[in-house]
Amino acid sequence: MVVTGEFAGSTVVVTGGAGGIGRAVGTAFRDAGAAVVVVDRVGAAEAAESLGGRAYGVELDVSDPDEVGALMAEVNERFGGPHVLVTLAGGSLGTPPVFASIAPDDLDLVLDVNVKGTFYCVQAAVPYMTAAGGGAVVTVSSIGARQPSPVTGVAYATAKAAVGGMTRKLARELGGANIRVNAIAPGLFLTDRLRVRFETMPEVEQREVLDAIALGRMPELREIVDPIMFLCSDAASFITGITLDVNGGRYLPA
């Protein structure tokens, strides 16, 4: 449970912050007292304005290490920190889900944003977190990296599996600096982008997805926001290196 005002005085960077989940995460951190830096390719300034409070929007490409390095320096100068980093930037990015249709540029795009973008953001944030005495990072894997999914393709599954491995290695390397690194692995959350894909699937495939969820329903947006907040909070102060599955029991590891 996140205590009211727990993140007061903290600076939180949310990449992919202009999307549906990103805006919800930014709102939750704002309500918990944090300065929120919204990062996205487009829409970051508008999303930050809609948050109000000490929200600030930056539009950039997370797969460009120079842009990311400049971002973290600017964040530190403006607000201090960052103390928390949530790397939501990623996804299938409009690439084909069918293996035979995936072109080299499609694979490069998905790996660049999901894997390299996550790496560059963490790498650029760590010196400032270390100087601040520690911090928390939440990366984003996926149920698609844990088991085959009818909704996502090979490129996406590969990238999200790589994020899981990166998270565990980073947790080991950064623990001594009091920086915790955890991943969430969401199931299917129907943001605008995924809702279109899900609703255009054949009915039999939609039913297959729903039937596979132990709780028998699609999730609410808060049900991904709350786990992210938990992993960044003091309630998770002795948790690092895990991948937290948030899928209603669709994937049940041994």
Secondary structure as GFF3:
##gff-version 3
##sequence-region A 1 254
A	DSSP	beta_strand	11	15	.	.	.	ID=ss1
A	DSSP	alpha_helix	20	31	.	.	.	ID=ss2
A	DSSP	beta_strand	35	40	.	.	.	ID=ss3
A	DSSP	alpha_helix	44	51	.	.	.	ID=ss4
A	DSSP	beta_strand	55	59	.	.	.	ID=ss5
A	DSSP	alpha_helix	65	79	.	.	.	ID=ss6
A	DSSP	beta_strand	84	87	.	.	.	ID=ss7
A	DSSP	three_ten_helix	99	101	.	.	.	ID=ss8
A	DSSP	alpha_helix	104	111	.	.	.	ID=ss9
A	DSSP	pi_helix	112	116	.	.	.	ID=ss10
A	DSSP	alpha_helix	117	131	.	.	.	ID=ss11
A	DSSP	beta_strand	135	140	.	.	.	ID=ss12
A	DSSP	three_ten_helix	143	145	.	.	.	ID=ss13
A	DSSP	alpha_helix	154	174	.	.	.	ID=ss14
A	DSSP	three_ten_helix	175	177	.	.	.	ID=ss15
A	DSSP	beta_strand	179	186	.	.	.	ID=ss16
A	DSSP	alpha_helix	192	199	.	.	.	ID=ss17
A	DSSP	alpha_helix	203	211	.	.	.	ID=ss18
A	DSSP	alpha_helix	222	232	.	.	.	ID=ss19
A	DSSP	three_ten_helix	234	236	.	.	.	ID=ss20
A	DSSP	beta_strand	243	246	.	.	.	ID=ss21
###
